[in-house]
Amino acid sequence: MEIMYYVGKTDKPVVVNYMSSNNKRTKWVKNCNFVKSSNMSTVELRHIIIEKLSQIEDVSFLRAIKTIVESKANEDVYKLSDFQKKRIKESREQVKLGQTISNNALQKEIKEWLNTK
């Protein structure tokens, strides 16, 4: 397992320290934008992204990043249709009015209905 850390762009060679599974190594890198990161945890990646974003002043770029992040964050949110919302509202009203049926009674009704087909 090898983890390499980010380095900014530079005209001079820079020293990059990285960890392998058994020891720490040093590597010289020249004219790089970044060094490949592998096996980084989600927490480490978030930290690096937040650190870099805090240095950006370009408002349009930050708005674009915000849109991307919001779309990903909303990806797991299930959107109900108007019909589904209406049915849920009706069901809640039925529960409030005591218009419910036990699971056993429902299963019995279903069996009787299927037997008539």
N, CA, C and O atoms as CSV, one atom per row, in Angstrom:
chain,resi,resn,atom,element,x,y,z
A,1,MET,N,N,0.846,-1.172,0.000
A,1,MET,CA,C,0.000,0.000,0.000
A,1,MET,C,C,0.890,1.231,0.000
A,1,MET,O,O,1.832,1.332,0.786
A,2,GLU,N,N,0.587,2.148,-0.873
A,2,GLU,CA,C,1.395,3.349,-1.013
A,2,GLU,C,C,0.489,4.567,-0.939
A,2,GLU,O,O,-0.506,4.639,-1.659
A,3,ILE,N,N,0.817,5.526,-0.079
A,3,ILE,CA,C,0.050,6.760,0.024
A,3,ILE,C,C,0.984,7.908,-0.300
A,3,ILE,O,O,2.036,8.056,0.321
A,4,MET,N,N,0.598,8.721,-1.274
A,4,MET,CA,C,1.403,9.877,-1.643
A,4,MET,C,C,0.593,11.123,-1.353
A,4,MET,O,O,-0.625,11.123,-1.538
A,5,TYR,N,N,1.229,12.166,-0.911
A,5,TYR,CA,C,0.546,13.379,-0.517
A,5,TYR,C,C,0.635,14.446,-1.587
A,5,TYR,O,O,1.589,14.481,-2.364
A,6,TYR,N,N,-0.353,15.308,-1.626
A,6,TYR,CA,C,-0.466,16.385,-2.592
A,6,TYR,C,C,0.689,17.369,-2.489
A,6,TYR,O,O,1.121,17.721,-1.392
A,7,VAL,N,N,1.184,17.806,-3.635
A,7,VAL,CA,C,2.141,18.920,-3.674
A,7,VAL,C,C,1.671,19.887,-4.747
A,7,VAL,O,O,1.144,19.461,-5.775
A,8,GLY,N,N,1.853,21.171,-4.526
A,8,GLY,CA,C,1.422,22.170,-5.491
A,8,GLY,C,C,2.367,22.260,-6.667
A,8,GLY,O,O,3.450,21.677,-6.650
A,9,LYS,N,N,1.956,22.995,-7.692
A,9,LYS,CA,C,2.771,23.165,-8.889
A,9,LYS,C,C,4.001,23.997,-8.555
A,9,LYS,O,O,3.923,24.982,-7.821
A,10,THR,N,N,5.118,23.589,-9.099
A,10,THR,CA,C,6.371,24.293,-8.828
A,10,THR,C,C,7.318,24.135,-10.017
A,10,THR,O,O,7.222,23.167,-10.771
A,11,ASP,N,N,8.228,25.087,-10.176
A,11,ASP,CA,C,9.238,24.987,-11.228
A,11,ASP,C,C,10.480,24.247,-10.753
A,11,ASP,O,O,11.306,23.819,-11.559
A,12,LYS,N,N,10.603,24.101,-9.459
A,12,LYS,CA,C,11.771,23.436,-8.877
A,12,LYS,C,C,11.389,22.035,-8.421
A,12,LYS,O,O,10.230,21.774,-8.096
A,13,PRO,N,N,12.353,21.149,-8.398
A,13,PRO,CA,C,12.057,19.817,-7.866
A,13,PRO,C,C,11.644,19.923,-6.395
A,13,PRO,O,O,12.168,20.757,-5.658
A,14,VAL,N,N,10.730,19.098,-5.987
A,14,VAL,CA,C,10.292,19.087,-4.594
A,14,VAL,C,C,10.439,17.685,-4.028
A,14,VAL,O,O,10.460,16.697,-4.763
A,15,VAL,N,N,10.536,17.621,-2.734
A,15,VAL,CA,C,10.623,16.324,-2.072
A,15,VAL,C,C,9.229,15.898,-1.670
A,15,VAL,O,O,8.489,16.665,-1.053
A,16,VAL,N,N,8.876,14.694,-2.013
A,16,VAL,CA,C,7.584,14.138,-1.631
A,16,VAL,C,C,7.846,12.935,-0.748
A,16,VAL,O,O,8.512,11.984,-1.157
A,17,ASN,N,N,7.325,12.981,0.447
A,17,ASN,CA,C,7.438,11.828,1.333
A,17,ASN,C,C,6.187,10.981,1.175
A,17,ASN,O,O,5.074,11.506,1.152
A,18,TYR,N,N,6.365,9.712,1.071
A,18,TYR,CA,C,5.208,8.835,0.989
A,18,TYR,C,C,5.480,7.569,1.765
A,18,TYR,O,O,6.625,7.176,1.989
A,19,MET,N,N,4.382,6.937,2.173
A,19,MET,CA,C,4.491,5.738,2.999
A,19,MET,C,C,4.227,4.499,2.152
A,19,MET,O,O,3.289,4.459,1.356
A,20,SER,N,N,5.045,3.523,2.334
A,20,SER,CA,C,4.742,2.219,1.765
A,20,SER,C,C,4.334,1.333,2.934
A,20,SER,O,O,4.328,1.786,4.079
A,21,SER,N,N,3.998,0.100,2.667
A,21,SER,CA,C,3.519,-0.763,3.740
A,21,SER,C,C,4.577,-1.032,4.806
A,21,SER,O,O,4.237,-1.355,5.944
A,22,ASN,N,N,5.851,-0.904,4.453
A,22,ASN,CA,C,6.877,-1.243,5.442
A,22,ASN,C,C,7.764,-0.074,5.883
A,22,ASN,O,O,8.396,-0.164,6.936
A,23,ASN,N,N,7.831,1.005,5.127
A,23,ASN,CA,C,8.689,2.111,5.569
A,23,ASN,C,C,8.358,3.406,4.848
A,23,ASN,O,O,7.578,3.421,3.895
A,24,LYS,N,N,8.964,4.501,5.319
A,24,LYS,CA,C,8.751,5.801,4.697
A,24,LYS,C,C,9.823,5.990,3.635
A,24,LYS,O,O,10.994,5.683,3.854
A,25,ARG,N,N,9.399,6.506,2.465
A,25,ARG,CA,C,10.344,6.729,1.377
A,25,ARG,C,C,10.292,8.186,0.955
A,25,ARG,O,O,9.322,8.889,1.236
A,26,THR,N,N,11.317,8.625,0.297
A,26,THR,CA,C,11.361,9.980,-0.237
A,26,THR,C,C,11.532,9.884,-1.743
A,26,THR,O,O,12.280,9.046,-2.244
A,27,LYS,N,N,10.823,10.759,-2.461
A,27,LYS,CA,C,10.867,10.731,-3.913
A,27,LYS,C,C,10.963,12.167,-4.417
A,27,LYS,O,O,10.304,13.053,-3.873
A,28,TRP,N,N,11.759,12.408,-5.429
A,28,TRP,CA,C,11.878,13.728,-6.033
A,28,TRP,C,C,10.907,13.829,-7.200
A,28,TRP,O,O,10.834,12.932,-8.041
A,29,VAL,N,N,10.173,14.915,-7.242
A,29,VAL,CA,C,9.204,15.135,-8.310
A,29,VAL,C,C,9.430,16.531,-8.845
A,29,VAL,O,O,9.630,17.463,-8.065
A,30,LYS,N,N,9.403,16.703,-10.173
A,30,LYS,CA,C,9.630,18.012,-10.770
A,30,LYS,C,C,8.430,18.442,-11.610
A,30,LYS,O,O,7.822,17.629,-12.305
A,31,ASN,N,N,8.093,19.749,-11.536
A,31,ASN,CA,C,7.035,20.345,-12.354
A,31,ASN,C,C,5.717,19.575,-12.281
A,31,ASN,O,O,5.140,19.212,-13.306
A,32,CYS,N,N,5.261,19.339,-11.087
A,32,CYS,CA,C,4.043,18.560,-10.953
A,32,CYS,C,C,2.886,19.429,-10.475
A,32,CYS,O,O,3.086,20.418,-9.771
A,33,ASN,N,N,1.694,19.051,-10.862
A,33,ASN,CA,C,0.498,19.675,-10.318
A,33,ASN,C,C,0.063,18.944,-9.059
A,33,ASN,O,O,-0.354,19.567,-8.082
A,34,PHE,N,N,0.159,17.635,-9.085
A,34,PHE,CA,C,-0.137,16.852,-7.898
A,34,PHE,C,C,0.516,15.490,-8.046
A,34,PHE,O,O,0.888,15.076,-9.144
A,35,VAL,N,N,0.645,14.815,-6.945
A,35,VAL,CA,C,1.194,13.475,-6.930
A,35,VAL,C,C,0.036,12.515,-6.707
A,35,VAL,O,O,-0.827,12.770,-5.868
A,36,LYS,N,N,0.010,11.442,-7.429
A,36,LYS,CA,C,-1.073,10.474,-7.346
A,36,LYS,C,C,-1.307,10.046,-5.897
A,36,LYS,O,O,-0.373,9.715,-5.168
A,37,SER,N,N,-2.568,10.062,-5.508
A,37,SER,CA,C,-2.953,9.614,-4.181
A,37,SER,C,C,-3.693,8.292,-4.323
A,37,SER,O,O,-4.643,8.184,-5.098
A,38,SER,N,N,-3.269,7.323,-3.597
A,38,SER,CA,C,-3.972,6.046,-3.641
A,38,SER,C,C,-4.262,5.585,-2.224
A,38,SER,O,O,-3.515,5.884,-1.292
A,39,ASN,N,N,-5.340,4.865,-2.078
A,39,ASN,CA,C,-5.736,4.311,-0.797
A,39,ASN,C,C,-5.976,5.373,0.268
A,39,ASN,O,O,-5.780,5.109,1.454
A,40,MET,N,N,-6.394,6.558,-0.133
A,40,MET,CA,C,-6.727,7.593,0.844
A,40,MET,C,C,-8.122,7.341,1.358
A,40,MET,O,O,-8.999,6.896,0.618
A,41,SER,N,N,-8.322,7.626,2.620
A,41,SER,CA,C,-9.653,7.467,3.187
A,41,SER,C,C,-10.535,8.628,2.749
A,41,SER,O,O,-10.047,9.653,2.272
A,42,THR,N,N,-11.819,8.453,2.917
A,42,THR,CA,C,-12.774,9.508,2.585
A,42,THR,C,C,-12.485,10.751,3.410
A,42,THR,O,O,-12.568,11.871,2.904
A,43,VAL,N,N,-12.147,10.559,4.670
A,43,VAL,CA,C,-11.859,11.695,5.558
A,43,VAL,C,C,-10.642,12.467,5.059
A,43,VAL,O,O,-10.654,13.698,5.046
A,44,GLU,N,N,-9.597,11.760,4.648
A,44,GLU,CA,C,-8.398,12.428,4.131
A,44,GLU,C,C,-8.704,13.201,2.853
A,44,GLU,O,O,-8.244,14.330,2.682
A,45,LEU,N,N,-9.475,12.599,1.961
A,45,LEU,CA,C,-9.843,13.280,0.714
A,45,LEU,C,C,-10.667,14.531,0.989
A,45,LEU,O,O,-10.423,15.580,0.392
A,46,ARG,N,N,-11.648,14.424,1.894
A,46,ARG,CA,C,-12.450,15.601,2.251
A,46,ARG,C,C,-11.573,16.715,2.795
A,46,ARG,O,O,-11.749,17.882,2.443
A,47,HIS,N,N,-10.636,16.355,3.647
A,47,HIS,CA,C,-9.742,17.351,4.255
A,47,HIS,C,C,-8.946,18.093,3.172
A,47,HIS,O,O,-8.845,19.320,3.199
A,48,ILE,N,N,-8.393,17.353,2.241
A,48,ILE,CA,C,-7.604,17.963,1.158
A,48,ILE,C,C,-8.488,18.861,0.305
A,48,ILE,O,O,-8.094,19.977,-0.034
A,49,ILE,N,N,-9.678,18.386,-0.044
A,49,ILE,CA,C,-10.590,19.184,-0.875
A,49,ILE,C,C,-11.001,20.468,-0.162
A,49,ILE,O,O,-10.986,21.544,-0.760
A,50,ILE,N,N,-11.362,20.360,1.099
A,50,ILE,CA,C,-11.762,21.545,1.867
A,50,ILE,C,C,-10.613,22.539,1.969
A,50,ILE,O,O,-10.815,23.746,1.836
A,51,GLU,N,N,-9.423,22.037,2.201
A,51,GLU,CA,C,-8.244,22.911,2.296
A,51,GLU,C,C,-8.012,23.663,0.986
A,51,GLU,O,O,-7.752,24.866,0.998
A,52,LYS,N,N,-8.105,22.963,-0.130
A,52,LYS,CA,C,-7.879,23.598,-1.430
A,52,LYS,C,C,-9.007,24.562,-1.789
A,52,LYS,O,O,-8.751,25.636,-2.332
A,53,LEU,N,N,-10.253,24.190,-1.491
A,53,LEU,CA,C,-11.384,25.066,-1.785
A,53,LEU,C,C,-11.304,26.374,-1.002
A,53,LEU,O,O,-11.717,27.424,-1.493
A,54,SER,N,N,-10.778,26.305,0.201
A,54,SER,CA,C,-10.686,27.524,1.016
A,54,SER,C,C,-9.709,28.544,0.430
A,54,SER,O,O,-9.719,29.708,0.829
A,55,GLN,N,N,-8.878,28.121,-0.502
A,55,GLN,CA,C,-7.902,29.019,-1.123
A,55,GLN,C,C,-8.393,29.597,-2.454
A,55,GLN,O,O,-7.735,30.464,-3.029
A,56,ILE,N,N,-9.533,29.129,-2.942
A,56,ILE,CA,C,-10.045,29.559,-4.250
A,56,ILE,C,C,-10.913,30.800,-4.086
A,56,ILE,O,O,-11.789,30.851,-3.222
A,57,GLU,N,N,-10.654,31.812,-4.936
A,57,GLU,CA,C,-11.394,33.071,-4.892
A,57,GLU,C,C,-12.376,33.216,-6.058
A,57,GLU,O,O,-13.205,34.125,-6.043
A,58,ASP,N,N,-12.305,32.357,-7.048
A,58,ASP,CA,C,-13.144,32.433,-8.248
A,58,ASP,C,C,-14.586,32.039,-7.913
A,58,ASP,O,O,-14.877,30.861,-7.709
A,59,VAL,N,N,-15.487,33.027,-7.856
A,59,VAL,CA,C,-16.870,32.798,-7.451
A,59,VAL,C,C,-17.602,31.867,-8.406
A,59,VAL,O,O,-18.348,30.996,-7.957
A,60,SER,N,N,-17.409,32.026,-9.699
A,60,SER,CA,C,-18.113,31.159,-10.649
A,60,SER,C,C,-17.658,29.707,-10.520
A,60,SER,O,O,-18.468,28.788,-10.640
A,61,PHE,N,N,-16.385,29.503,-10.280
A,61,PHE,CA,C,-15.873,28.147,-10.070
A,61,PHE,C,C,-16.468,27.551,-8.797
A,61,PHE,O,O,-16.884,26.393,-8.787
A,62,LEU,N,N,-16.508,28.341,-7.728
A,62,LEU,CA,C,-17.064,27.856,-6.461
A,62,LEU,C,C,-18.555,27.535,-6.599
A,62,LEU,O,O,-19.043,26.576,-6.001
A,63,ARG,N,N,-19.275,28.333,-7.385
A,63,ARG,CA,C,-20.694,28.039,-7.626
A,63,ARG,C,C,-20.850,26.714,-8.376
A,63,ARG,O,O,-21.746,25.924,-8.076
A,64,ALA,N,N,-19.978,26.483,-9.343
A,64,ALA,CA,C,-20.024,25.222,-10.098
A,64,ALA,C,C,-19.757,24.038,-9.172
A,64,ALA,O,O,-20.445,23.021,-9.252
A,65,ILE,N,N,-18.773,24.163,-8.307
A,65,ILE,CA,C,-18.463,23.098,-7.339
A,65,ILE,C,C,-19.655,22.883,-6.406
A,65,ILE,O,O,-20.004,21.744,-6.094
A,66,LYS,N,N,-20.279,23.977,-5.961
A,66,LYS,CA,C,-21.449,23.892,-5.085
A,66,LYS,C,C,-22.570,23.108,-5.769
A,66,LYS,O,O,-23.217,22.272,-5.139
A,67,THR,N,N,-22.799,23.374,-7.049
A,67,THR,CA,C,-23.832,22.662,-7.803
A,67,THR,C,C,-23.522,21.169,-7.859
A,67,THR,O,O,-24.412,20.342,-7.661
A,68,ILE,N,N,-22.278,20.825,-8.124
A,68,ILE,CA,C,-21.873,19.415,-8.194
A,68,ILE,C,C,-22.084,18.736,-6.845
A,68,ILE,O,O,-22.644,17.642,-6.776
A,69,VAL,N,N,-21.638,19.382,-5.785
A,69,VAL,CA,C,-21.751,18.796,-4.448
A,69,VAL,C,C,-23.215,18.635,-4.056
A,69,VAL,O,O,-23.602,17.599,-3.516
A,70,GLU,N,N,-24.029,19.652,-4.324
A,70,GLU,CA,C,-25.451,19.563,-3.984
A,70,GLU,C,C,-26.154,18.472,-4.767
A,70,GLU,O,O,-27.023,17.788,-4.226
A,71,SER,N,N,-25.794,18.294,-6.037
A,71,SER,CA,C,-26.441,17.246,-6.826
A,71,SER,C,C,-26.085,15.866,-6.283
A,71,SER,O,O,-26.928,14.968,-6.277
A,72,LYS,N,N,-24.871,15.692,-5.836
A,72,LYS,CA,C,-24.456,14.412,-5.258
A,72,LYS,C,C,-25.111,14.193,-3.904
A,72,LYS,O,O,-25.530,13.079,-3.589
A,73,ALA,N,N,-25.201,15.251,-3.097
A,73,ALA,CA,C,-25.810,15.140,-1.772
A,73,ALA,C,C,-27.296,14.825,-1.886
A,73,ALA,O,O,-27.838,14.112,-1.041
A,74,ASN,N,N,-27.968,15.344,-2.919
A,74,ASN,CA,C,-29.398,15.111,-3.112
A,74,ASN,C,C,-29.693,13.811,-3.847
A,74,ASN,O,O,-30.852,13.427,-3.996
A,75,GLU,N,N,-28.650,13.140,-4.304
A,75,GLU,CA,C,-28.817,11.916,-5.080
A,75,GLU,C,C,-29.530,10.834,-4.289
A,75,GLU,O,O,-30.298,10.058,-4.858
A,76,ASP,N,N,-29.286,10.769,-2.981
A,76,ASP,CA,C,-29.868,9.732,-2.147
A,76,ASP,C,C,-31.256,10.098,-1.629
A,76,ASP,O,O,-31.905,9.278,-0.979
A,77,VAL,N,N,-31.713,11.296,-1.902
A,77,VAL,CA,C,-33.025,11.729,-1.440
A,77,VAL,C,C,-34.073,11.289,-2.459
A,77,VAL,O,O,-33.985,11.626,-3.640
A,78,TYR,N,N,-35.054,10.539,-1.995
A,78,TYR,CA,C,-36.110,10.054,-2.878
A,78,TYR,C,C,-37.181,11.122,-2.985
A,78,TYR,O,O,-37.671,11.616,-1.970
A,79,LYS,N,N,-37.546,11.478,-4.192
A,79,LYS,CA,C,-38.569,12.498,-4.436
A,79,LYS,C,C,-39.897,11.807,-4.697
A,79,LYS,O,O,-40.002,10.940,-5.565
A,80,LEU,N,N,-40.917,12.209,-3.927
A,80,LEU,CA,C,-42.254,11.649,-4.100
A,80,LEU,C,C,-43.025,12.430,-5.158
A,80,LEU,O,O,-42.890,13.649,-5.273
A,81,SER,N,N,-43.827,11.714,-5.918
A,81,SER,CA,C,-44.701,12.379,-6.886
A,81,SER,C,C,-45.884,12.988,-6.128
A,81,SER,O,O,-46.115,12.666,-4.963
A,82,ASP,N,N,-46.622,13.861,-6.794
A,82,ASP,CA,C,-47.809,14.457,-6.175
A,82,ASP,C,C,-48.826,13.377,-5.803
A,82,ASP,O,O,-49.465,13.453,-4.754
A,83,PHE,N,N,-48.969,12.376,-6.666
A,83,PHE,CA,C,-49.892,11.269,-6.390
A,83,PHE,C,C,-49.477,10.524,-5.121
A,83,PHE,O,O,-50.320,10.211,-4.280
A,84,GLN,N,N,-48.174,10.238,-4.983
A,84,GLN,CA,C,-47.685,9.528,-3.809
A,84,GLN,C,C,-47.901,10.350,-2.535
A,84,GLN,O,O,-48.286,9.812,-1.497
A,85,LYS,N,N,-47.647,11.659,-2.628
A,85,LYS,CA,C,-47.867,12.541,-1.470
A,85,LYS,C,C,-49.339,12.531,-1.055
A,85,LYS,O,O,-49.657,12.496,0.133
A,86,LYS,N,N,-50.233,12.561,-2.051
A,86,LYS,CA,C,-51.670,12.546,-1.789
A,86,LYS,C,C,-52.080,11.253,-1.100
A,86,LYS,O,O,-52.838,11.274,-0.130
A,87,ARG,N,N,-51.579,10.130,-1.599
A,87,ARG,CA,C,-51.914,8.825,-1.020
A,87,ARG,C,C,-51.393,8.701,0.411
A,87,ARG,O,O,-52.072,8.131,1.265
A,88,ILE,N,N,-50.211,9.221,0.680
A,88,ILE,CA,C,-49.663,9.185,2.041
A,88,ILE,C,C,-50.528,10.023,2.979
A,88,ILE,O,O,-50.821,9.613,4.102
A,89,LYS,N,N,-50.931,11.196,2.507
A,89,LYS,CA,C,-51.793,12.065,3.311
A,89,LYS,C,C,-53.119,11.366,3.631
A,89,LYS,O,O,-53.593,11.403,4.766
A,90,GLU,N,N,-53.713,10.727,2.609
A,90,GLU,CA,C,-54.970,10.001,2.812
A,90,GLU,C,C,-54.789,8.850,3.804
A,90,GLU,O,O,-55.652,8.607,4.648
A,91,SER,N,N,-53.668,8.150,3.695
A,91,SER,CA,C,-53.394,7.022,4.588
A,91,SER,C,C,-53.243,7.486,6.030
A,91,SER,O,O,-53.730,6.827,6.949
A,92,ARG,N,N,-52.581,8.601,6.232
A,92,ARG,CA,C,-52.411,9.139,7.590
A,92,ARG,C,C,-53.763,9.531,8.190
A,92,ARG,O,O,-54.007,9.335,9.381
A,93,GLU,N,N,-54.629,10.083,7.356
A,93,GLU,CA,C,-55.973,10.437,7.820
A,93,GLU,C,C,-56.739,9.178,8.225
A,93,GLU,O,O,-57.432,9.175,9.243
A,94,GLN,N,N,-56.619,8.119,7.441
A,94,GLN,CA,C,-57.284,6.856,7.768
A,94,GLN,C,C,-56.791,6.301,9.105
A,94,GLN,O,O,-57.579,5.782,9.896
A,95,VAL,N,N,-55.488,6.413,9.351
A,95,VAL,CA,C,-54.930,5.936,10.617
A,95,VAL,C,C,-55.507,6.757,11.771
A,95,VAL,O,O,-55.905,6.198,12.793
A,96,LYS,N,N,-55.552,8.084,11.607
A,96,LYS,CA,C,-56.115,8.955,12.650
A,96,LYS,C,C,-57.565,8.596,12.960
A,96,LYS,O,O,-57.989,8.674,14.113
A,97,LEU,N,N,-58.337,8.197,11.926
A,97,LEU,CA,C,-59.750,7.858,12.089
A,97,LEU,C,C,-59.956,6.402,12.528
A,97,LEU,O,O,-61.091,5.960,12.707
A,98,GLY,N,N,-58.868,5.671,12.697
A,98,GLY,CA,C,-58.971,4.279,13.131
A,98,GLY,C,C,-59.366,3.322,12.031
A,98,GLY,O,O,-59.770,2.193,12.307
A,99,GLN,N,N,-59.258,3.747,10.808
A,99,GLN,CA,C,-59.627,2.904,9.667
A,99,GLN,C,C,-58.431,2.048,9.250
A,99,GLN,O,O,-57.846,2.236,8.184
A,100,THR,N,N,-58.091,1.107,10.121
A,100,THR,CA,C,-56.936,0.233,9.871
A,100,THR,C,C,-57.394,-1.222,9.914
A,100,THR,O,O,-58.525,-1.522,10.296
A,101,ILE,N,N,-56.506,-2.103,9.520
A,101,ILE,CA,C,-56.776,-3.537,9.536
A,101,ILE,C,C,-55.486,-4.236,9.958
A,101,ILE,O,O,-54.394,-3.800,9.593
A,102,SER,N,N,-55.607,-5.297,10.711
A,102,SER,CA,C,-54.408,-6.026,11.138
A,102,SER,C,C,-53.823,-6.789,9.956
A,102,SER,O,O,-54.506,-7.031,8.961
A,103,ASN,N,N,-52.585,-7.155,10.073
A,103,ASN,CA,C,-51.920,-7.901,9.004
A,103,ASN,C,C,-52.592,-9.253,8.794
A,103,ASN,O,O,-52.793,-9.688,7.660
A,104,ASN,N,N,-52.938,-9.911,9.895
A,104,ASN,CA,C,-53.596,-11.232,9.779
A,104,ASN,C,C,-54.924,-11.122,9.043
A,104,ASN,O,O,-55.227,-11.945,8.178
A,105,ALA,N,N,-55.716,-10.110,9.382
A,105,ALA,CA,C,-57.015,-9.925,8.723
A,105,ALA,C,C,-56.824,-9.612,7.242
A,105,ALA,O,O,-57.584,-10.090,6.400
A,106,LEU,N,N,-55.819,-8.819,6.929
A,106,LEU,CA,C,-55.532,-8.485,5.538
A,106,LEU,C,C,-55.115,-9.718,4.752
A,106,LEU,O,O,-55.579,-9.927,3.632
A,107,GLN,N,N,-54.236,-10.539,5.336
A,107,GLN,CA,C,-53.788,-11.756,4.661
A,107,GLN,C,C,-54.973,-12.683,4.388
A,107,GLN,O,O,-55.045,-13.313,3.333
A,108,LYS,N,N,-55.909,-12.763,5.352
A,108,LYS,CA,C,-57.114,-13.595,5.184
A,108,LYS,C,C,-57.961,-13.070,4.022
A,108,LYS,O,O,-58.433,-13.847,3.192
A,109,GLU,N,N,-58.154,-11.736,3.966
A,109,GLU,CA,C,-58.917,-11.128,2.864
A,109,GLU,C,C,-58.269,-11.415,1.512
A,109,GLU,O,O,-58.954,-11.715,0.535
A,110,ILE,N,N,-56.941,-11.319,1.468
A,110,ILE,CA,C,-56.218,-11.555,0.205
A,110,ILE,C,C,-56.404,-13.000,-0.249
A,110,ILE,O,O,-56.656,-13.256,-1.426
A,111,LYS,N,N,-56.279,-13.947,0.685
A,111,LYS,CA,C,-56.454,-15.355,0.335
A,111,LYS,C,C,-57.865,-15.617,-0.199
A,111,LYS,O,O,-58.049,-16.319,-1.193
A,112,GLU,N,N,-58.853,-15.038,0.484
A,112,GLU,CA,C,-60.241,-15.206,0.023
A,112,GLU,C,C,-60.421,-14.598,-1.364
A,112,GLU,O,O,-61.087,-15.190,-2.214
A,113,TRP,N,N,-59.853,-13.453,-1.598
A,113,TRP,CA,C,-59.982,-12.810,-2.892
A,113,TRP,C,C,-59.318,-13.636,-3.994
A,113,TRP,O,O,-59.867,-13.789,-5.086
A,114,LEU,N,N,-58.113,-14.171,-3.688
A,114,LEU,CA,C,-57.394,-14.985,-4.680
A,114,LEU,C,C,-58.147,-16.286,-4.986
A,114,LEU,O,O,-58.097,-16.775,-6.115
A,115,ASN,N,N,-58.830,-16.839,-4.007
A,115,ASN,CA,C,-59.585,-18.083,-4.211
A,115,ASN,C,C,-60.813,-17.882,-5.087
A,115,ASN,O,O,-61.308,-18.838,-5.685
A,116,THR,N,N,-61.303,-16.665,-5.171
A,116,THR,CA,C,-62.483,-16.389,-5.999
A,116,THR,C,C,-62.086,-16.206,-7.453
A,116,THR,O,O,-62.969,-16.197,-8.310
A,117,LYS,N,N,-60.844,-16.065,-7.771
A,117,LYS,CA,C,-60.372,-15.848,-9.151
A,117,LYS,C,C,-60.243,-17.145,-9.899
A,117,LYS,O,O,-59.860,-17.148,-11.069
